[in-house]
């Protein structure tokens, strides 16, 4: 009796028609994935970039973490597919990936721009030292200009000035056109203001703030910059 009764109830609420549509919805999703992957392959082919594509079913973050083992860099779109409604919210998959990934992550807005000027956020931490080295290497390869920014409290200005000078020296040793800036205030605010001021094409920074519980908490400075940045943000790992 239970089976027919449940079927009658579900039918009254329209559950059976929806169930019948499931195979069709799956077919539509597969077709959509094929179109996306074909477009990606064509773009890579035009640029002469070797490319392999894959369509898998499962938890997106878990699958990405498996694939990143063979990668040197993870590239993610800043906004999700519903960006027109979420405004400045990060795509949910982006935040989960950035929290969990062990590889450098490049988070990009929709608009592409050639990288000619890098803003390197530096605070002397292990993460920012890795970001500095990564950013300077990129600047050399791209023949780009560099601005190194340190944001500190006034009581720590002397120490911050010393490690900023050392970072600037490293840039000059690589024969880069580089400028060093020491500012006070909320780090996330100053990074974004400076990015707009110098018309930076890429922000390079450490992946996490002072919080080290990587799986649970994304550094507040990092999260804020990722949400608000108008240019790509490269997160380096310490």
TITORVEX-344401 format. One record per residue (C-alpha): residue number from 1; y, z, x. Coordinates in pm, 1 decimal, m for minus. Layout:
N
<site><resi>NUM</resi><yy>Y</yy><zz>Z</zz><xx>X</xx></site>
...
***
This chain:
238
<site><resi>1</resi><yy>0.0</yy><zz>0.0</zz><xx>0.0</xx></site>
<site><resi>2</resi><yy>241.4</yy><zz>84.7</zz><xx>283.9</xx></site>
<site><resi>3</resi><yy>247.5</yy><zz>m267.8</zz><xx>431.7</xx></site>
<site><resi>4</resi><yy>328.2</yy><zz>m459.6</zz><xx>110.3</xx></site>
<site><resi>5</resi><yy>580.9</yy><zz>m192.9</zz><xx>8.9</xx></site>
<site><resi>6</resi><yy>768.7</yy><zz>m219.8</zz><xx>340.0</xx></site>
<site><resi>7</resi><yy>757.5</yy><zz>m597.2</zz><xx>319.5</xx></site>
<site><resi>8</resi><yy>905.7</yy><zz>m587.4</zz><xx>m30.6</xx></site>
<site><resi>9</resi><yy>1182.8</yy><zz>m352.2</zz><xx>81.8</xx></site>
<site><resi>10</resi><yy>1262.5</yy><zz>m553.7</zz><xx>397.3</xx></site>
<site><resi>11</resi><yy>1259.6</yy><zz>m872.3</zz><xx>195.4</xx></site>
<site><resi>12</resi><yy>1508.7</yy><zz>m723.5</zz><xx>m48.7</xx></site>
<site><resi>13</resi><yy>1746.8</yy><zz>m654.5</zz><xx>240.4</xx></site>
<site><resi>14</resi><yy>1692.8</yy><zz>m988.0</zz><xx>409.5</xx></site>
<site><resi>15</resi><yy>1489.6</yy><zz>m866.0</zz><xx>710.1</xx></site>
<site><resi>16</resi><yy>1218.1</yy><zz>m1131.0</zz><xx>675.1</xx></site>
<site><resi>17</resi><yy>1457.3</yy><zz>m1428.7</zz><xx>688.7</xx></site>
<site><resi>18</resi><yy>1615.1</yy><zz>m1283.7</zz><xx>1003.3</xx></site>
<site><resi>19</resi><yy>1271.1</yy><zz>m1235.3</zz><xx>1156.5</xx></site>
<site><resi>20</resi><yy>1190.3</yy><zz>m1599.0</zz><xx>1086.4</xx></site>
<site><resi>21</resi><yy>1509.6</yy><zz>m1702.0</zz><xx>1266.5</xx></site>
<site><resi>22</resi><yy>1416.4</yy><zz>m1520.1</zz><xx>1587.7</xx></site>
<site><resi>23</resi><yy>1222.0</yy><zz>m1809.8</zz><xx>1747.1</xx></site>
<site><resi>24</resi><yy>1512.3</yy><zz>m2042.6</zz><xx>1666.5</xx></site>
<site><resi>25</resi><yy>1764.0</yy><zz>m1802.3</zz><xx>1823.7</xx></site>
<site><resi>26</resi><yy>1548.5</yy><zz>m1781.0</zz><xx>2135.1</xx></site>
<site><resi>27</resi><yy>1537.1</yy><zz>m2160.3</zz><xx>2150.7</xx></site>
<site><resi>28</resi><yy>1917.6</yy><zz>m2175.0</zz><xx>2126.0</xx></site>
<site><resi>29</resi><yy>1951.9</yy><zz>m1919.2</zz><xx>2407.2</xx></site>
<site><resi>30</resi><yy>1717.0</yy><zz>m2119.6</zz><xx>2630.0</xx></site>
<site><resi>31</resi><yy>1915.2</yy><zz>m2437.9</zz><xx>2561.9</xx></site>
<site><resi>32</resi><yy>2239.5</yy><zz>m2257.1</zz><xx>2642.4</xx></site>
<site><resi>33</resi><yy>2094.6</yy><zz>m2126.9</zz><xx>2969.8</xx></site>
<site><resi>34</resi><yy>1976.4</yy><zz>m2475.6</zz><xx>3065.3</xx></site>
<site><resi>35</resi><yy>2326.0</yy><zz>m2616.1</zz><xx>3010.3</xx></site>
<site><resi>36</resi><yy>2486.4</yy><zz>m2339.0</zz><xx>3218.1</xx></site>
<site><resi>37</resi><yy>2242.0</yy><zz>m2383.9</zz><xx>3504.9</xx></site>
<site><resi>38</resi><yy>2277.5</yy><zz>m2763.8</zz><xx>3496.7</xx></site>
<site><resi>39</resi><yy>2656.0</yy><zz>m2732.4</zz><xx>3516.9</xx></site>
<site><resi>40</resi><yy>2626.9</yy><zz>m2490.8</zz><xx>3810.5</xx></site>
<site><resi>41</resi><yy>2389.1</yy><zz>m2723.5</zz><xx>3992.9</xx></site>
<site><resi>42</resi><yy>2622.3</yy><zz>m3018.9</zz><xx>3942.0</xx></site>
<site><resi>43</resi><yy>2920.6</yy><zz>m2823.7</zz><xx>4073.2</xx></site>
<site><resi>44</resi><yy>2728.9</yy><zz>m2722.7</zz><xx>4385.9</xx></site>
<site><resi>45</resi><yy>2606.1</yy><zz>m3077.8</zz><xx>4438.9</xx></site>
<site><resi>46</resi><yy>2961.7</yy><zz>m3214.4</zz><xx>4426.2</xx></site>
<site><resi>47</resi><yy>3065.3</yy><zz>m2967.5</zz><xx>4696.1</xx></site>
<site><resi>48</resi><yy>2753.7</yy><zz>m3024.9</zz><xx>4907.0</xx></site>
<site><resi>49</resi><yy>2639.1</yy><zz>m2664.6</zz><xx>4864.7</xx></site>
<site><resi>50</resi><yy>2261.1</yy><zz>m2604.4</zz><xx>4858.1</xx></site>
<site><resi>51</resi><yy>2170.3</yy><zz>m2437.0</zz><xx>4531.5</xx></site>
<site><resi>52</resi><yy>1867.0</yy><zz>m2302.4</zz><xx>4348.3</xx></site>
<site><resi>53</resi><yy>1879.5</yy><zz>m2188.0</zz><xx>3986.8</xx></site>
<site><resi>54</resi><yy>1662.6</yy><zz>m1956.2</zz><xx>3779.2</xx></site>
<site><resi>55</resi><yy>1638.5</yy><zz>m1859.5</zz><xx>3413.8</xx></site>
<site><resi>56</resi><yy>1467.9</yy><zz>m1527.7</zz><xx>3356.1</xx></site>
<site><resi>57</resi><yy>1428.4</yy><zz>m1289.1</zz><xx>3065.7</xx></site>
<site><resi>58</resi><yy>1481.6</yy><zz>m915.9</zz><xx>3100.2</xx></site>
<site><resi>59</resi><yy>1742.7</yy><zz>m659.7</zz><xx>3198.7</xx></site>
<site><resi>60</resi><yy>2027.4</yy><zz>m846.7</zz><xx>3366.9</xx></site>
<site><resi>61</resi><yy>2118.1</yy><zz>m576.5</zz><xx>3618.4</xx></site>
<site><resi>62</resi><yy>1756.6</yy><zz>m515.3</zz><xx>3721.7</xx></site>
<site><resi>63</resi><yy>1698.1</yy><zz>m887.5</zz><xx>3772.2</xx></site>
<site><resi>64</resi><yy>2021.0</yy><zz>m929.8</zz><xx>3971.0</xx></site>
<site><resi>65</resi><yy>1926.9</yy><zz>m638.6</zz><xx>4195.3</xx></site>
<site><resi>66</resi><yy>1594.3</yy><zz>m806.5</zz><xx>4267.3</xx></site>
<site><resi>67</resi><yy>1757.3</yy><zz>m1137.4</zz><xx>4356.5</xx></site>
<site><resi>68</resi><yy>2029.6</yy><zz>m982.1</zz><xx>4570.8</xx></site>
<site><resi>69</resi><yy>1769.1</yy><zz>m874.1</zz><xx>4824.9</xx></site>
<site><resi>70</resi><yy>1771.9</yy><zz>m1229.7</zz><xx>4959.1</xx></site>
<site><resi>71</resi><yy>2150.9</yy><zz>m1264.8</zz><xx>4935.5</xx></site>
<site><resi>72</resi><yy>2444.5</yy><zz>m1170.8</zz><xx>5158.0</xx></site>
<site><resi>73</resi><yy>2700.6</yy><zz>m1163.3</zz><xx>4877.8</xx></site>
<site><resi>74</resi><yy>2695.8</yy><zz>m1109.5</zz><xx>4500.1</xx></site>
<site><resi>75</resi><yy>2957.8</yy><zz>m1306.3</zz><xx>4303.4</xx></site>
<site><resi>76</resi><yy>3052.0</yy><zz>m1181.4</zz><xx>3956.8</xx></site>
<site><resi>77</resi><yy>3302.2</yy><zz>m1288.6</zz><xx>3692.6</xx></site>
<site><resi>78</resi><yy>3565.4</yy><zz>m1023.7</zz><xx>3622.2</xx></site>
<site><resi>79</resi><yy>3538.2</yy><zz>m1058.2</zz><xx>3245.3</xx></site>
<site><resi>80</resi><yy>3238.0</yy><zz>m1104.9</zz><xx>3018.7</xx></site>
<site><resi>81</resi><yy>3182.1</yy><zz>m1386.6</zz><xx>2770.6</xx></site>
<site><resi>82</resi><yy>3388.7</yy><zz>m1196.2</zz><xx>2511.2</xx></site>
<site><resi>83</resi><yy>3691.5</yy><zz>m1166.2</zz><xx>2741.6</xx></site>
<site><resi>84</resi><yy>3937.6</yy><zz>m1286.9</zz><xx>2478.0</xx></site>
<site><resi>85</resi><yy>3868.1</yy><zz>m967.8</zz><xx>2278.9</xx></site>
<site><resi>86</resi><yy>3809.7</yy><zz>m719.5</zz><xx>2562.4</xx></site>
<site><resi>87</resi><yy>4140.0</yy><zz>m796.1</zz><xx>2739.3</xx></site>
<site><resi>88</resi><yy>4146.5</yy><zz>m594.3</zz><xx>3062.4</xx></site>
<site><resi>89</resi><yy>3802.3</yy><zz>m441.1</zz><xx>3024.1</xx></site>
<site><resi>90</resi><yy>3549.3</yy><zz>m525.0</zz><xx>3292.8</xx></site>
<site><resi>91</resi><yy>3238.9</yy><zz>m704.1</zz><xx>3177.5</xx></site>
<site><resi>92</resi><yy>2974.8</yy><zz>m434.3</zz><xx>3120.7</xx></site>
<site><resi>93</resi><yy>2726.2</yy><zz>m613.8</zz><xx>3346.2</xx></site>
<site><resi>94</resi><yy>2988.0</yy><zz>m638.4</zz><xx>3621.7</xx></site>
<site><resi>95</resi><yy>3047.6</yy><zz>m265.1</zz><xx>3631.3</xx></site>
<site><resi>96</resi><yy>2675.2</yy><zz>m188.5</zz><xx>3631.2</xx></site>
<site><resi>97</resi><yy>2615.3</yy><zz>m433.7</zz><xx>3915.5</xx></site>
<site><resi>98</resi><yy>2902.2</yy><zz>m303.1</zz><xx>4125.4</xx></site>
<site><resi>99</resi><yy>2776.5</yy><zz>52.8</zz><xx>4083.0</xx></site>
<site><resi>100</resi><yy>2417.7</yy><zz>m32.6</zz><xx>4172.0</xx></site>
<site><resi>101</resi><yy>2442.0</yy><zz>m314.2</zz><xx>4424.9</xx></site>
<site><resi>102</resi><yy>2382.4</yy><zz>m254.5</zz><xx>4794.7</xx></site>
<site><resi>103</resi><yy>2544.9</yy><zz>m585.9</zz><xx>4891.2</xx></site>
<site><resi>104</resi><yy>2912.6</yy><zz>m688.2</zz><xx>4909.5</xx></site>
<site><resi>105</resi><yy>3039.0</yy><zz>m794.4</zz><xx>4566.3</xx></site>
<site><resi>106</resi><yy>3307.7</yy><zz>m1053.7</zz><xx>4497.4</xx></site>
<site><resi>107</resi><yy>3458.8</yy><zz>m1004.2</zz><xx>4151.3</xx></site>
<site><resi>108</resi><yy>3663.5</yy><zz>m1303.9</zz><xx>4041.6</xx></site>
<site><resi>109</resi><yy>3901.6</yy><zz>m1387.0</zz><xx>3755.9</xx></site>
<site><resi>110</resi><yy>3870.7</yy><zz>m1718.0</zz><xx>3574.7</xx></site>
<site><resi>111</resi><yy>4136.1</yy><zz>m1901.1</zz><xx>3776.8</xx></site>
<site><resi>112</resi><yy>4050.4</yy><zz>m2030.9</zz><xx>4124.6</xx></site>
<site><resi>113</resi><yy>4305.0</yy><zz>m2025.2</zz><xx>4404.8</xx></site>
<site><resi>114</resi><yy>4270.6</yy><zz>m2116.6</zz><xx>4769.8</xx></site>
<site><resi>115</resi><yy>4267.3</yy><zz>m1809.9</zz><xx>4994.1</xx></site>
<site><resi>116</resi><yy>4565.2</yy><zz>m1819.6</zz><xx>5230.0</xx></site>
<site><resi>117</resi><yy>4676.9</yy><zz>m1455.2</zz><xx>5227.6</xx></site>
<site><resi>118</resi><yy>4446.6</yy><zz>m1151.3</zz><xx>5227.5</xx></site>
<site><resi>119</resi><yy>4543.8</yy><zz>m798.6</zz><xx>5127.9</xx></site>
<site><resi>120</resi><yy>4323.5</yy><zz>m544.3</zz><xx>5303.3</xx></site>
<site><resi>121</resi><yy>4325.7</yy><zz>m192.6</zz><xx>5153.9</xx></site>
<site><resi>122</resi><yy>4255.2</yy><zz>55.3</zz><xx>5432.8</xx></site>
<site><resi>123</resi><yy>4225.6</yy><zz>434.7</zz><xx>5426.4</xx></site>
<site><resi>124</resi><yy>4016.8</yy><zz>505.7</zz><xx>5735.5</xx></site>
<site><resi>125</resi><yy>3694.0</yy><zz>571.6</zz><xx>5541.7</xx></site>
<site><resi>126</resi><yy>3360.9</yy><zz>412.0</zz><xx>5632.9</xx></site>
<site><resi>127</resi><yy>3390.4</yy><zz>176.7</zz><xx>5334.3</xx></site>
<site><resi>128</resi><yy>3742.2</yy><zz>65.6</zz><xx>5425.9</xx></site>
<site><resi>129</resi><yy>3646.7</yy><zz>16.0</zz><xx>5791.2</xx></site>
<site><resi>130</resi><yy>3375.0</yy><zz>m222.3</zz><xx>5676.5</xx></site>
<site><resi>131</resi><yy>3626.5</yy><zz>m389.8</zz><xx>5443.9</xx></site>
<site><resi>132</resi><yy>3872.2</yy><zz>m424.7</zz><xx>5733.1</xx></site>
<site><resi>133</resi><yy>3614.9</yy><zz>m588.2</zz><xx>5957.5</xx></site>
<site><resi>134</resi><yy>3499.0</yy><zz>m818.2</zz><xx>5676.4</xx></site>
<site><resi>135</resi><yy>3854.1</yy><zz>m911.2</zz><xx>5580.4</xx></site>
<site><resi>136</resi><yy>3964.3</yy><zz>m984.0</zz><xx>5934.7</xx></site>
<site><resi>137</resi><yy>3658.5</yy><zz>m1201.3</zz><xx>5990.5</xx></site>
<site><resi>138</resi><yy>3734.2</yy><zz>m1395.1</zz><xx>5673.1</xx></site>
<site><resi>139</resi><yy>4097.1</yy><zz>m1437.9</zz><xx>5773.8</xx></site>
<site><resi>140</resi><yy>3991.5</yy><zz>m1588.6</zz><xx>6106.5</xx></site>
<site><resi>141</resi><yy>3751.3</yy><zz>m1830.6</zz><xx>5937.2</xx></site>
<site><resi>142</resi><yy>4006.7</yy><zz>m1928.7</zz><xx>5671.1</xx></site>
<site><resi>143</resi><yy>4310.3</yy><zz>m1934.7</zz><xx>5903.1</xx></site>
<site><resi>144</resi><yy>4473.0</yy><zz>m1693.5</zz><xx>5660.1</xx></site>
<site><resi>145</resi><yy>4754.1</yy><zz>m1441.1</zz><xx>5687.7</xx></site>
<site><resi>146</resi><yy>4673.5</yy><zz>m1070.4</zz><xx>5652.8</xx></site>
<site><resi>147</resi><yy>4855.5</yy><zz>m769.9</zz><xx>5510.6</xx></site>
<site><resi>148</resi><yy>4691.7</yy><zz>m433.5</zz><xx>5579.5</xx></site>
<site><resi>149</resi><yy>4791.0</yy><zz>m163.2</zz><xx>5331.3</xx></site>
<site><resi>150</resi><yy>4742.1</yy><zz>210.5</zz><xx>5363.3</xx></site>
<site><resi>151</resi><yy>4843.9</yy><zz>440.1</zz><xx>5078.1</xx></site>
<site><resi>152</resi><yy>4862.6</yy><zz>812.0</zz><xx>5157.5</xx></site>
<site><resi>153</resi><yy>5018.3</yy><zz>1142.8</zz><xx>5061.4</xx></site>
<site><resi>154</resi><yy>5327.1</yy><zz>1239.4</zz><xx>5258.0</xx></site>
<site><resi>155</resi><yy>5151.0</yy><zz>1538.7</zz><xx>5414.3</xx></site>
<site><resi>156</resi><yy>4889.3</yy><zz>1305.9</zz><xx>5568.7</xx></site>
<site><resi>157</resi><yy>5136.3</yy><zz>1037.5</zz><xx>5676.2</xx></site>
<site><resi>158</resi><yy>5104.9</yy><zz>1099.7</zz><xx>6050.7</xx></site>
<site><resi>159</resi><yy>4727.5</yy><zz>1058.3</zz><xx>6058.3</xx></site>
<site><resi>160</resi><yy>4741.4</yy><zz>762.4</zz><xx>5818.5</xx></site>
<site><resi>161</resi><yy>5002.2</yy><zz>592.0</zz><xx>6034.9</xx></site>
<site><resi>162</resi><yy>4778.3</yy><zz>623.5</zz><xx>6340.1</xx></site>
<site><resi>163</resi><yy>4470.2</yy><zz>463.1</zz><xx>6186.5</xx></site>
<site><resi>164</resi><yy>4686.4</yy><zz>194.4</zz><xx>6023.1</xx></site>
<site><resi>165</resi><yy>4832.7</yy><zz>105.7</zz><xx>6362.1</xx></site>
<site><resi>166</resi><yy>4480.4</yy><zz>76.6</zz><xx>6501.8</xx></site>
<site><resi>167</resi><yy>4381.7</yy><zz>m154.1</zz><xx>6214.3</xx></site>
<site><resi>168</resi><yy>4691.9</yy><zz>m367.8</zz><xx>6278.7</xx></site>
<site><resi>169</resi><yy>4601.6</yy><zz>m388.2</zz><xx>6647.7</xx></site>
<site><resi>170</resi><yy>4253.8</yy><zz>m516.3</zz><xx>6556.4</xx></site>
<site><resi>171</resi><yy>4413.8</yy><zz>m792.8</zz><xx>6350.6</xx></site>
<site><resi>172</resi><yy>4645.9</yy><zz>m891.8</zz><xx>6634.6</xx></site>
<site><resi>173</resi><yy>4353.2</yy><zz>m888.6</zz><xx>6880.6</xx></site>
<site><resi>174</resi><yy>4197.8</yy><zz>m1161.1</zz><xx>6664.0</xx></site>
<site><resi>175</resi><yy>4520.2</yy><zz>m1361.9</zz><xx>6692.6</xx></site>
<site><resi>176</resi><yy>4597.6</yy><zz>m1326.2</zz><xx>6323.8</xx></site>
<site><resi>177</resi><yy>4938.0</yy><zz>m1326.8</zz><xx>6161.6</xx></site>
<site><resi>178</resi><yy>4929.9</yy><zz>m972.5</zz><xx>6025.5</xx></site>
<site><resi>179</resi><yy>5158.6</yy><zz>m712.0</zz><xx>5876.7</xx></site>
<site><resi>180</resi><yy>5090.2</yy><zz>m340.5</zz><xx>5822.0</xx></site>
<site><resi>181</resi><yy>5233.3</yy><zz>m142.2</zz><xx>5531.6</xx></site>
<site><resi>182</resi><yy>5224.3</yy><zz>235.9</zz><xx>5479.0</xx></site>
<site><resi>183</resi><yy>5311.9</yy><zz>345.9</zz><xx>5125.6</xx></site>
<site><resi>184</resi><yy>5298.7</yy><zz>658.3</zz><xx>4910.6</xx></site>
<site><resi>185</resi><yy>5184.4</yy><zz>693.0</zz><xx>4551.4</xx></site>
<site><resi>186</resi><yy>4870.2</yy><zz>622.9</zz><xx>4349.6</xx></site>
<site><resi>187</resi><yy>4655.5</yy><zz>395.1</zz><xx>4564.0</xx></site>
<site><resi>188</resi><yy>4542.0</yy><zz>173.9</zz><xx>4275.5</xx></site>
<site><resi>189</resi><yy>4900.4</yy><zz>114.4</zz><xx>4162.3</xx></site>
<site><resi>190</resi><yy>5035.1</yy><zz>38.7</zz><xx>4509.4</xx></site>
<site><resi>191</resi><yy>4749.7</yy><zz>m201.8</zz><xx>4586.7</xx></site>
<site><resi>192</resi><yy>4820.9</yy><zz>m407.4</zz><xx>4275.1</xx></site>
<site><resi>193</resi><yy>5198.9</yy><zz>m402.9</zz><xx>4325.5</xx></site>
<site><resi>194</resi><yy>5160.2</yy><zz>m516.2</zz><xx>4685.8</xx></site>
<site><resi>195</resi><yy>4914.2</yy><zz>m787.2</zz><xx>4583.8</xx></site>
<site><resi>196</resi><yy>5172.3</yy><zz>m933.6</zz><xx>4346.1</xx></site>
<site><resi>197</resi><yy>5458.4</yy><zz>m887.1</zz><xx>4592.2</xx></site>
<site><resi>198</resi><yy>5297.5</yy><zz>m1079.4</zz><xx>4878.0</xx></site>
<site><resi>199</resi><yy>5121.6</yy><zz>m1325.0</zz><xx>4644.2</xx></site>
<site><resi>200</resi><yy>4782.3</yy><zz>m1230.4</zz><xx>4785.7</xx></site>
<site><resi>201</resi><yy>4492.9</yy><zz>m1463.4</zz><xx>4710.8</xx></site>
<site><resi>202</resi><yy>4220.8</yy><zz>m1205.0</zz><xx>4776.9</xx></site>
<site><resi>203</resi><yy>4203.0</yy><zz>m824.9</zz><xx>4786.0</xx></site>
<site><resi>204</resi><yy>3944.4</yy><zz>m674.5</zz><xx>5021.5</xx></site>
<site><resi>205</resi><yy>3861.0</yy><zz>m306.4</zz><xx>4984.9</xx></site>
<site><resi>206</resi><yy>3581.3</yy><zz>m53.2</zz><xx>5012.2</xx></site>
<site><resi>207</resi><yy>3343.1</yy><zz>m40.1</zz><xx>4720.0</xx></site>
<site><resi>208</resi><yy>3388.0</yy><zz>328.2</zz><xx>4639.7</xx></site>
<site><resi>209</resi><yy>3647.8</yy><zz>599.5</zz><xx>4652.0</xx></site>
<site><resi>210</resi><yy>3584.2</yy><zz>956.1</zz><xx>4765.7</xx></site>
<site><resi>211</resi><yy>3304.7</yy><zz>1002.0</zz><xx>4510.4</xx></site>
<site><resi>212</resi><yy>2967.9</yy><zz>928.6</zz><xx>4669.4</xx></site>
<site><resi>213</resi><yy>2750.0</yy><zz>949.4</zz><xx>4355.2</xx></site>
<site><resi>214</resi><yy>2718.0</yy><zz>572.6</zz><xx>4359.3</xx></site>
<site><resi>215</resi><yy>2481.0</yy><zz>529.2</zz><xx>4070.1</xx></site>
<site><resi>216</resi><yy>2694.6</yy><zz>735.3</zz><xx>3831.3</xx></site>
<site><resi>217</resi><yy>3060.8</yy><zz>709.7</zz><xx>3921.7</xx></site>
<site><resi>218</resi><yy>3259.8</yy><zz>411.6</zz><xx>4039.7</xx></site>
<site><resi>219</resi><yy>3553.0</yy><zz>520.7</zz><xx>4254.8</xx></site>
<site><resi>220</resi><yy>3859.6</yy><zz>545.0</zz><xx>4029.9</xx></site>
<site><resi>221</resi><yy>4077.6</yy><zz>336.6</zz><xx>4262.2</xx></site>
<site><resi>222</resi><yy>3812.3</yy><zz>65.9</zz><xx>4285.1</xx></site>
<site><resi>223</resi><yy>3753.1</yy><zz>55.8</zz><xx>3909.2</xx></site>
<site><resi>224</resi><yy>4125.0</yy><zz>35.3</zz><xx>3830.8</xx></site>
<site><resi>225</resi><yy>4185.9</yy><zz>m248.6</zz><xx>4077.8</xx></site>
<site><resi>226</resi><yy>3885.1</yy><zz>m441.1</zz><xx>3946.7</xx></site>
<site><resi>227</resi><yy>4013.4</yy><zz>m415.7</zz><xx>3589.7</xx></site>
<site><resi>228</resi><yy>4374.7</yy><zz>m506.7</zz><xx>3662.1</xx></site>
<site><resi>229</resi><yy>4364.7</yy><zz>m747.9</zz><xx>3957.2</xx></site>
<site><resi>230</resi><yy>4483.8</yy><zz>m1103.2</zz><xx>3895.8</xx></site>
<site><resi>231</resi><yy>4306.4</yy><zz>m1231.0</zz><xx>4207.6</xx></site>
<site><resi>232</resi><yy>3948.9</yy><zz>m1198.9</zz><xx>4336.6</xx></site>
<site><resi>233</resi><yy>3846.4</yy><zz>m860.9</zz><xx>4476.4</xx></site>
<site><resi>234</resi><yy>3587.5</yy><zz>m837.7</zz><xx>4753.2</xx></site>
<site><resi>235</resi><yy>3412.6</yy><zz>m500.4</zz><xx>4768.7</xx></site>
<site><resi>236</resi><yy>3261.0</yy><zz>m420.6</zz><xx>5107.7</xx></site>
<site><resi>237</resi><yy>2986.9</yy><zz>m165.2</zz><xx>5169.0</xx></site>
<site><resi>238</resi><yy>3020.2</yy><zz>106.6</zz><xx>5431.5</xx></site>
***
